[in-house]
Amino acid sequence: MKKVFVTGATGLLGTNVIIKLLQNGYSVIALVRQKSKYMGEENESLKLIEGSLTSDLSSYLADIDCIIHIAAETSQDLIRYEDYGKVNYDITVKLFSEAEACGIRRFLFVSTANTIGYGSKEQPGNEEYFQKYPFTDSLYAQSKLNAELHLLENCRNTEVLILNPTFMIGAHDTKPSSGKLIFWAWKKKLIFYPKGGKNFVHAEDAAQGVVAAIHKGENGQKYLLANENLSYREFFRQINRMTHQTPTMIPIPDIFLNILGRIGDLLRILKIKTNLCTPHMKALQIHNYYTNQKSVQVLEIQYQSIDKAIDDAVKYFKSKASSQ
């Protein structure tokens, strides 16, 4: 039985990854801040360790075959690069050094698709595309890209694989995180939508891609975990269809988003935390599209429809609400 060490176990992707690992016969050690935050099922092959990423983790890495590093600072309101870098870069470098010292064979780093250049629906971005604006000005995306570059430059003793998921939708989104986009449209009479779009993927499929990469991925390679390229209008219309709604949909003018971005820039200059800034508002106006061809061919993922992802997410949110 292979032993895997996982960080970020309580998030949307982390929970789905652990479920997939256990289904595939792995023994898992998962680092969590609080055991009570893990919403997956108990399993004799799963050991939850309460601790911090900043502490020495080498004592937990004996006999580990692979590390899957998912934990990250994903907040969108932080105003300094250092606030992202100390988690997304510094801790990644530290954990990788510990992996090398312990002789671990493989290190899987879960990054973001936004370190890769996007394309159009006709010619979507792939793993060879260089990062593009506005993500070149995203503090979060930059911290992830810098971590990727460090790992890829040092993958000699411990093999490195980079997983780049797009926007994930599915069950076990306990915060919720990306599921907030569903609540933007669910049970609303009016839906205001930006004119851009992005790539969506079922969180379960992204998790399957991570697990498949343990054996099928190649050292020093990046893999987009991506599926359907949809405009925000198309995505919200799918939510409406799945939940039997007929709201009025109103596009948000780009100029309004640009004004919000400039207001956010000013607030950030004044050291006020806010989700608003020009790069974030510009990201809502572009078509942030990618292809999954490489992950299909190499990792052999069979992607599920986004209708299924939406349905699974809505069912999860309903079951969570009824249990409270």
Phi and psi in degrees as a GROMACS rama.xvg file:
@    title "Ramachandran Plot"
@    xaxis  label "Phi"
@    yaxis  label "Psi"
@TYPE xy
-79.2283  143.336  LYS-2
-109.417  131.18  LYS-3
-126.352  139.32  VAL-4
-107.518  128.819  PHE-5
-123.915  133.853  VAL-6
-107.213  162.533  THR-7
68.9209  35.5527  GLY-8
-72.382  -18.2198  ALA-9
-95.473  -4.42728  THR-10
-83.9701  -179.209  GLY-11
-57.5088  -55.2267  LEU-12
-70.3407  -42.8569  LEU-13
-57.0823  -45.6272  GLY-14
-62.4879  -44.3917  THR-15
-65.5898  -36.392  ASN-16
-64.4872  -45.4206  VAL-17
-62.5211  -41.5773  ILE-18
-57.9452  -45.7097  ILE-19
-65.434  -41.5077  LYS-20
-59.9395  -46.865  LEU-21
-65.4403  -38.3097  LEU-22
-63.4869  -28.4984  GLN-23
-96.803  13.3887  ASN-24
83.6039  17.0132  GLY-25
-83.7276  153.614  TYR-26
-98.3103  129.986  SER-27
-122.995  131.615  VAL-28
-110.438  122.895  ILE-29
-119.693  128.151  ALA-30
-87.2216  126.035  LEU-31
-134.623  155.525  VAL-32
-74.5431  -42.4315  ARG-33
-138.889  129.458  GLN-34
-60.7468  -31.8794  LYS-35
-65.8644  -17.7418  SER-36
-80.1257  -14.1783  LYS-37
-79.3036  122.112  TYR-38
-101.69  1.90044  MET-39
-78.4048  174.521  GLY-40
-79.5981  152.5  GLU-41
-69.7609  149.939  GLU-42
-155.175  140.768  ASN-43
-66.2551  -17.9938  GLU-44
-93.1178  5.22431  SER-45
-116.16  125.872  LEU-46
-119.98  117.961  LYS-47
-92.356  129.531  LEU-48
-115.45  122.078  ILE-49
-82.5973  127.762  GLU-50
179.691  -175.37  GLY-51
-118.09  145.639  SER-52
-65.5052  -20.9141  LEU-53
-81.1703  -13.2621  THR-54
-83.8434  168.997  SER-55
-73.8893  115.543  ASP-56
-102.028  2.90229  LEU-57
-59.7083  -28.6268  SER-58
-67.0431  -21.1737  SER-59
-92.2763  -5.57604  TYR-60
-99.5064  2.94831  LEU-61
-63.7437  132.774  ALA-62
66.1433  14.3825  ASP-63
-81.0463  135.238  ILE-64
-89.5546  -30.9791  ASP-65
-152.85  140.602  CYS-66
-106.204  133.264  ILE-67
-114.137  107.113  ILE-68
-98.5666  103.753  HIS-69
-107.304  -30.5208  ILE-70
-55.1795  137.929  ALA-71
-160.196  161.042  ALA-72
-92.0137  110.025  GLU-73
-113.726  2.72117  THR-74
-56.9342  142.939  SER-75
-100.07  2.14482  GLN-76
-107.433  4.90741  ASP-77
-75.93  145.497  LEU-78
-112.95  -2.69269  ILE-79
-123.074  144.793  ARG-80
-59.8963  -38.1952  TYR-81
-57.5724  -31.22  GLU-82
-65.7176  -29.2772  ASP-83
-89.1811  -43.0771  TYR-84
-61.4883  -35.1601  GLY-85
-66.8014  -23.639  LYS-86
-99.4498  -55.4451  VAL-87
-74.0057  -26.1753  ASN-88
-107.429  -60.5616  TYR-89
-57.9861  -47.2151  ASP-90
-69.7929  -34.6793  ILE-91
-62.6964  -44.6803  THR-92
-61.6337  -43.8205  VAL-93
-60.9607  -47.9719  LYS-94
-65.2931  -37.6169  LEU-95
-65.8824  -39.2655  PHE-96
-62.4731  -40.0956  SER-97
-65.788  -37.3042  GLU-98
-62.5473  -44.367  ALA-99
-62.3692  -44.779  GLU-100
-62.8897  -30.7158  ALA-101
-91.3744  2.04743  CYS-102
71.6724  27.9039  GLY-103
-73.4597  136.431  ILE-104
-73.5555  -41.3885  ARG-105
-133.574  142.084  ARG-106
-126.425  114.472  PHE-107
-102.633  121.746  LEU-108
-109.901  119.597  PHE-109
-88.2039  113.038  VAL-110
-106.742  -135.445  SER-111
-145.242  150.485  THR-112
-63.4081  -19.5793  ALA-113
-77.508  1.84407  ASN-114
-86.3288  -6.45436  THR-115
-112.507  143.543  ILE-116
-67.7578  131.81  GLY-117
-81.617  167.904  TYR-118
-135.536  -158.851  GLY-119
-100.69  176.256  SER-120
-64.9229  -35.3582  LYS-121
-75.7892  -33.4287  GLU-122
-137.231  76.7389  GLN-123
-68.5444  156.95  PRO-124
-67.0234  148.355  GLY-125
-129.954  -178.423  ASN-126
-62.9351  -14.1943  GLU-127
-90.4554  -8.50999  GLU-128
-78.1841  137.839  TYR-129
-80.2741  148.548  PHE-130
-53.6421  142.114  GLN-131
-121.656  159.969  LYS-132
-64.2567  141.848  TYR-133
-88.6916  -0.501638  PRO-134
-74.3327  -18.9149  PHE-135
-65.1782  -19.6885  THR-136
-106.053  8.6808  ASP-137
-88.4559  120.267  SER-138
-61.7836  -38.8377  LEU-139
-62.9068  -52.1728  TYR-140
-62.9303  -36.3982  ALA-141
-66.1953  -40.3453  GLN-142
-64.4638  -36.1087  SER-143
-69.6322  -42.7758  LYS-144
-63.5323  -41.3155  LEU-145
-62.8584  -37.8659  ASN-146
-66.1829  -42.0746  ALA-147
-56.5835  -48.3761  GLU-148
-61.729  -40.698  LEU-149
-62.5031  -46.4037  HIS-150
-63.4526  -44.6015  LEU-151
-68.7642  -25.8766  LEU-152
-80.9919  -11.074  GLU-153
-129.255  27.5254  ASN-154
-95.0285  54.5642  CYS-155
-96.1205  -51.5977  ARG-156
-85.496  -43.9164  ASN-157
-108.105  125.081  THR-158
-70.3054  144.217  GLU-159
-120.907  134.158  VAL-160
-128.771  135.559  LEU-161
-107.339  126.681  ILE-162
-108.08  128.171  LEU-163
-119.168  83.0478  ASN-164
-73.4583  149.252  PRO-165
-88.1777  -149.997  THR-166
-79.6211  114.661  PHE-167
-92.8543  136.217  MET-168
-129.595  136.876  ILE-169
163.44  -171.006  GLY-170
-74.728  164.359  ALA-171
72.4049  26.0966  HIS-172
-91.7942  79.0421  ASP-173
-73.1137  -24.2177  THR-174
-65.2014  -53.5673  LYS-175
-78.7888  164.88  PRO-176
-107.316  -93.6288  SER-177
-64.5661  -22.0243  SER-178
-62.537  -13.6192  GLY-179
-59.0312  -28.3466  LYS-180
-67.4153  -30.4183  LEU-181
-68.5001  -41.8399  ILE-182
-67.0197  -22.1476  PHE-183
-60.5863  -32.6197  TRP-184
-111.98  -22.1344  ALA-185
-75.1704  129.706  TRP-186
62.8836  32.797  LYS-187
-111.4  143.057  LYS-188
-86.6418  -27.3183  LYS-189
-124.139  133.301  LEU-190
-123.236  117.78  ILE-191
-96.4558  124.474  PHE-192
-127.67  142.069  TYR-193
-73.9656  162.769  PRO-194
-86.0478  -4.71673  LYS-195
-84.2858  -161.411  GLY-196
-163.439  173.186  GLY-197
-153.176  175.479  LYS-198
-93.6676  134.726  ASN-199
-116.044  145.997  PHE-200
-142.903  144.196  VAL-201
-67.0028  129.793  HIS-202
-57.8026  -32.5112  ALA-203
-64.9194  -38.2826  GLU-204
-71.2815  -38.8983  ASP-205
-60.9904  -40.7269  ALA-206
-63.93  -41.1549  ALA-207
-62.2432  -37.4063  GLN-208
-64.3291  -40.151  GLY-209
-62.31  -47.0483  VAL-210
-66.2208  -41.1449  VAL-211
-62.9329  -32.1956  ALA-212
-66.0123  -21.3767  ALA-213
-56.7713  -40.9977  ILE-214
-108.779  -32.2457  HIS-215
-96.2917  -19.2518  LYS-216
-73.1879  157.006  GLY-217
-108.601  141.621  GLU-218
-56.2373  134.099  ASN-219
79.8099  12.7587  GLY-220
-108.577  153.069  GLN-221
-110.098  144.584  LYS-222
-133.39  116.864  TYR-223
-72.5408  126.344  LEU-224
-102.94  94.9711  LEU-225
-141.401  161.554  ALA-226
-143.815  -89.6781  ASN-227
-99.6459  129.407  GLU-228
-89.5671  115.865  ASN-229
-135.723  142.638  LEU-230
-70.7173  161.95  SER-231
-61.7817  -35.9923  TYR-232
-61.1311  -45.9596  ARG-233
-63.0964  -41.4783  GLU-234
-64.8032  -45.7348  PHE-235
-65.5922  -35.2645  PHE-236
-65.9368  -33.704  ARG-237
-67.4555  -38.6007  GLN-238
-62.2174  -44.4758  ILE-239
-58.4478  -44.9885  ASN-240
-64.9954  -41.7749  ARG-241
-68.9712  -29.993  MET-242
-106.453  9.19148  THR-243
58.1082  50.7602  HIS-244
-115.141  155.265  GLN-245
-135.767  62.2059  THR-246
-76.7219  166.294  PRO-247
-84.0096  129.848  THR-248
-108.886  128.319  MET-249
-126.09  121.939  ILE-250
-70.9205  143.751  PRO-251
-90.3467  122.554  ILE-252
-61.677  139.857  PRO-253
-57.3869  -37.0203  ASP-254
-62.6694  -33.605  ILE-255
-67.2993  -41.4363  PHE-256
-65.237  -37.2825  LEU-257
-63.8774  -39.4043  ASN-258
-65.4682  -43.5319  ILE-259
-60.0331  -39.5976  LEU-260
-61.8092  -42.4014  GLY-261
-68.9018  -36.214  ARG-262
-62.1343  -44.3256  ILE-263
-62.0064  -40.4597  GLY-264
-58.3463  -42.1805  ASP-265
-65.751  -44.33  LEU-266
-60.5192  -38.471  LEU-267
-68.5771  -36.1345  ARG-268
-60.4488  -33.8688  ILE-269
-83.8699  9.39046  LEU-270
66.9714  29.5083  LYS-271
-101.013  123.642  ILE-272
-67.1341  134.055  LYS-273
-159.709  149.148  THR-274
-73.8741  -17.9969  ASN-275
-79.4286  136.251  LEU-276
-172.423  163.18  CYS-277
-60  -45.582  THR-278
-59.8293  -40.1387  PRO-279
-65.1165  -40.7183  HIS-280
-72.0953  -34.8986  MET-281
-66.289  -34.4104  LYS-282
-62.3395  -27.9644  ALA-283
-76.5903  -13.4867  LEU-284
-99.3805  -13.1196  GLN-285
-96.8896  164.334  ILE-286
-100.548  100.653  HIS-287
-91.6734  75.4516  ASN-288
-109.076  144.696  TYR-289
-138.922  165.033  TYR-290
-111.602  149.945  THR-291
-105.955  15.3871  ASN-292
-56.1327  -43.1251  GLN-293
-66.4235  -43.5799  LYS-294
-68.9278  -30.9174  SER-295
-67.3901  -43.897  VAL-296
-73.8664  -43.9378  GLN-297
-89.1515  -47.4737  VAL-298
-90.0506  -9.37297  LEU-299
58.3825  43.5392  GLU-300
-82.8011  136.082  ILE-301
-105.955  102.119  GLN-302
-75.9704  140.859  TYR-303
-89.5251  159.617  GLN-304
-68.434  156.741  SER-305
-70.8031  -26.485  ILE-306
-55.281  -43.3815  ASP-307
-66.467  -39.5062  LYS-308
-63.3274  -44.7006  ALA-309
-62.4632  -45.5276  ILE-310
-60.4912  -45.1448  ASP-311
-64.2282  -39.6456  ASP-312
-66.5491  -45.6531  ALA-313
-63.1667  -43.4011  VAL-314
-61.2887  -39.4688  LYS-315
-65.2402  -45.1178  TYR-316
-63.5698  -37.9657  PHE-317
-65.3129  -43.7934  LYS-318
-67.7676  -34.36  SER-319
-67.7619  -40.7145  LYS-320
-67.2054  -37.7164  ALA-321
-72.9633  -22.5266  SER-322
-86.4455  -8.86533  SER-323
